Amino acid sequence: NRQDDEDLEKVLKEFAAMQADEAKVGEQAVPPPSPRANGSLTLHPSGNELLLFGGEHFDGKKNTFYNELYRYSIKRNDWRLVTSKRAPPPRSSHQAAAVPTGGGSLFVFGGEFSSANQSQFYHYRDLWCLDLATYVWEQVQAKNGPSARSGHRMVHCRDRLLVFG
């Protein structure tokens, strides 16, 4: 239905405007993240922490999507919520891969977003890079990238990211 299409586009535009106002990188100790499915949990290249990004939660009536980034310290057994300017839009069923070079990076590709009642879906084909030294996101403008998708897989191999599915 056309109304759902307009609402979904409006939500994504409002999110982009809100992200433009985010002033700086921040981090705070928090309880464990809320229940969610289809986020990504990636081992930091240092091997000392896990990075949780995105995901979704369906409460039986509406679906909520996240773009939160959490750091879990394996040694300290604690969670930290990281806020950063220009973070990717909320999504689930994306893929993330950590790359150890240059202080470390986390790459996120694809995924999906839907209206709250799940009547409309939007599939991403964007690629994002999180600098793990500064925790600043940047959208990567890669030529000839894969089509929009969700539920795929991605790995780092030598100097490339391989996407399949």
URSULZI-V872820 format. One record per pair of residues at least 6 apart in sequence whose ideal C-beta (glycine too) atoms are under 8 Angstrom apart, sorted by the first residue. I is the first residue (numbers start at 1). GAP is how many residues later the second one is. Records with the same first field share a line. If there is no record, write none. Layout:
# URSULZI-V872820
I->GAP, GAP
This chain:
# URSULZI-V872820
1->118
4->111, 113, 115, 116
5->115
7->108, 113
8->105, 106, 107, 112, 114
11->104
12->77, 101, 110
15->52, 74, 75
16->73
19->66, 67, 68, 70
20->65, 66
22->61, 62, 63, 64, 65
23->62
24->61
25->57, 58, 59, 60, 109, 110, 111
26->56, 57, 58
27->44, 53, 54, 55, 56, 108
28->52, 53
29->49, 50, 51
30->40, 49, 50, 51
31->48
32->47
33->19, 35, 37, 46
34->23
35->22
36->19, 20, 21, 30, 56
37->18, 19, 20, 21, 55
38->16, 17, 18, 54, 55
39->13, 14, 15, 16, 17, 27, 53
40->11, 12, 13, 14, 15, 54, 55, 56, 68
41->9, 10, 11
42->8, 9, 11, 54, 55, 56, 64
43->7, 8, 55
44->6, 7, 27, 54, 60, 88
45->53, 54, 55, 59, 87
46->58
48->25, 26, 27
49->22, 23, 24, 25
50->21, 22, 24
51->18, 19, 20, 21, 45, 47, 55, 79
52->16, 17, 18, 20
53->14, 15, 16, 17, 41, 43, 53, 55
54->11, 12, 13, 14, 34, 36, 37, 38, 40, 54, 57
55->10, 11, 37
56->7, 8, 9, 10, 36
57->6, 7, 9
58->6, 60
62->54, 55
63->51, 52, 53, 54, 55
64->52
65->25, 26, 27, 48, 49
66->24, 26
67->20, 21, 22, 23, 24
68->13
69->12, 13, 14, 15, 18, 61, 66
70->9, 10, 11, 12
71->8, 9, 11
72->6, 7, 8
73->6, 7
82->53
84->46, 51, 52, 53
85->51, 52
86->50, 51, 52, 53
87->50
88->20, 38, 40, 49, 51
89->24, 35
90->23
91->19, 20, 21, 22, 33
92->19, 20, 21, 58
93->17, 18, 19, 57, 58
94->14, 15, 16, 17, 18, 30, 56
95->13, 14, 15, 16, 57, 58, 59, 68
96->10, 11, 12, 13, 58
97->9, 10, 57, 58, 59, 64
98->6, 7, 8, 9, 34, 58
99->6, 7, 8, 57
102->31
103->28, 29, 30
104->27, 28, 29
105->24, 25, 26, 27
106->23, 24, 26
107->20, 21, 22, 23, 33, 47, 49, 54
108->19, 20, 21, 22
109->17, 18, 19, 37, 43, 45, 52, 54
110->13, 14, 15, 16, 36, 38, 39, 40, 42, 53
111->12, 13, 39
112->9, 10, 11, 12, 38
113->8, 9, 11
114->6, 7, 8
115->6
123->25, 26, 27
124->24, 26
125->20, 21, 22, 23, 24
126->13
127->12, 13, 15, 18, 34
128->9, 10, 11, 12
129->8, 9, 10, 11
130->6, 7
131->6, 7
146->6, 17
149->14, 16
151->14
152->11, 12, 13
153->10, 11, 12
154->7, 8, 9, 10
155->6, 7
156->6
